[in-house]
Amino acid sequence: MEILRVFNNNVVLARDPGGQDVVLTGRGLGFQARPGDIVDQSRVARVFVPSDGRDPDTMGALIADIPPEHITLADEALSLVRDELPKDSYASVLVALADHLSFAIKRQRQGIAMEFPLRAEVSHLYARELGLAQRMIDHVNSRLADPVPADEAIAVALHLVNAGFLTGDLSFTYRMTGILRQVFEVIGSFFGQPFDTDTVSAARFITHLRYFFVRLQNDRQLAEGQLVLHKAIREAYPQAYQCALRIQAVLELRLGQPISTDEVTYLTMHVARLAADREAASA
């Protein structure tokens, strides 16, 4: 591999034999190196391949700004949940996690407290990711003389959620979280009572919505033309259908594009399940 740019003694931008620009890290990898030099493979510790549209130079500059020991610590923590991550997302998540942990460690040393306003949303909407994040923070703190607050798991969980969208920043995840919260507020308002997001039906609904956001992002809404099913569901669950229409209006307003009839059909089925759960619990 040929060196294209040296960021510091431990981070370089290089071009692999296939013509792909990659960021390489390793102790002393960039020491006295110059553009055009051949990479000393024996010094390479990690290879970061930008797979989310991120500019390699920007990614390299970010990595160069993170102490190597913090990258190692993040790598150790992330490896604990590697099997739970989407394929090809590890490198981008590692960079984001290392950057976050490095900042958290610095804040802790300086005695700067951090508020986590999405605590309730994350604990209810992303319980699985939060559990993984708590394992990771426990590992991180086992390696630190001055442990970071346990609530850092909230932010780490959002990075794990973000991995499912294979996007380089958290803006879409923050937006999705706000929309999920609003959807449950619409359902609670429609039925005159808040819904418990800890139920199995709520978990299914949240999962459905998350995959809906992925489909929408990739312009692949459900559009199979199942008008017979739509009519049957609408007639079987008239209240749930009316609620689904309100959800549709909110989604179209927040996302700026129309929601297909098939998507509304599945929204109706999930709302009907939630309503049935509530009735069973109150019986």
ABEGO torsion letter per residue (X at the ends): XBBABBABAABBBBBBAAGBBBBBBEBGAABGBBBGBBBBAAABABBBBBAAGBBAAAAAAAAAABBAAAAAAAAAAAAAAAAABBBGAAAAAAAAAAAAAAAAAAAAAAGBBBBBAAAAAAAAABAAAAAAAAAAAAAAAAABABBBBAAAAAAAAAAAAAAAAGBABAAAAAAAAAAAAAAAAAAAAAAGBBBBAABAAAAAAAAAAAAAAAAAAAGBBBBAGBAAAAAAAAAABAAAAAAAAAAAAAAAAAAGBBBBAAAAAAAAAAAAAAAAAAAAAAX
